């Protein structure tokens, strides 16, 4: 389950970067592509957010990253999942 979950998350993250990812953000694209596990992908969300914000603006990027963040549910050790933010909602 963890392996297929990691691959699904990896694909979703790369899809969000789209064709512009390898061209404009080669380092983050490479880091996502070769992340070793779910936890590594979890920590790459900030870099993904920054890349998406540069392409689409912060509001759109926040929504896109939220969709990926939901995919981590049940795959992370306790304490690594996101906490509710007063900024959301």
N, C-alpha and C positions, 0 to 999 in steps of 0.2 A: 504493500500500500504506500509506504513512504517513497519508494523509488518512482512509482507511477505518479504520485502526487507531486514530487519534485519535477518530473518531466513536464507535467501539465502546467505547473507554475512557470517553469523556464520558458515554455512555448508561449504562454500568455504574456510574459514580460517582453520577450523578443518581438512578439506581434505588436505590442504597444509602440515599440520603437520603430517598427515598420522598416521600409527601405532606407529611410534616413539614418537609422541606427548605425550600421557599419560605416557609413560615409562620414557622418557628423559626430558620432559618439563611439568611435572604435573601441576605446578602452572599456566602457561600461558594457558594450555589446559582447566583447570577449569575456569579461568577468562573469556575465550572466551565463553565457554559453558553456563555460568551463567550471562553474560553481560546483563544488563537490557534493553538496547536500542541501536539504531544505533550510537548515540554519544559515548557510552561506547566502542563499537566495533571500532570506528574510532580511539580512543586513544590507543587501544591495537595493532595497526599496528606496532608500534616501537618494542614492545616485540615480536610480530610475526616475524618481520624482523630479530631481533637478534637470535631467535631460528632457523629460516631457514638458516641464514648465518652460524651458527655453524654446521648445517647438510650438507649444499650444497655449501657454499661459498657465498661471498657477491654479486657477479654479478648475480648468479642464484636467490638468495633471492630477490634482487631488482626487477627483472622481475616478480617473483611470487607475490610480494606485490603490484606491479603496477596493475596486473590483478584484485586484490581484491579492490584496491583503486578506480578503474573505476566503480565498482559496487555501490559506495556511491553517484555517480552523481545524483543530484536531491533529495537526501534524507536528506541532512544536512542543518541546518540553514546557512544563508549567513555569510561568514567570517570563516567558519570551513572547507571549501573545500580546497584542496591543490592548492598551487600556482606553476606556472611553475618554474623549477629549471634550473639554468645555468649549472648544473652538468649533466643534462640529455640531450641526443641528441648528 
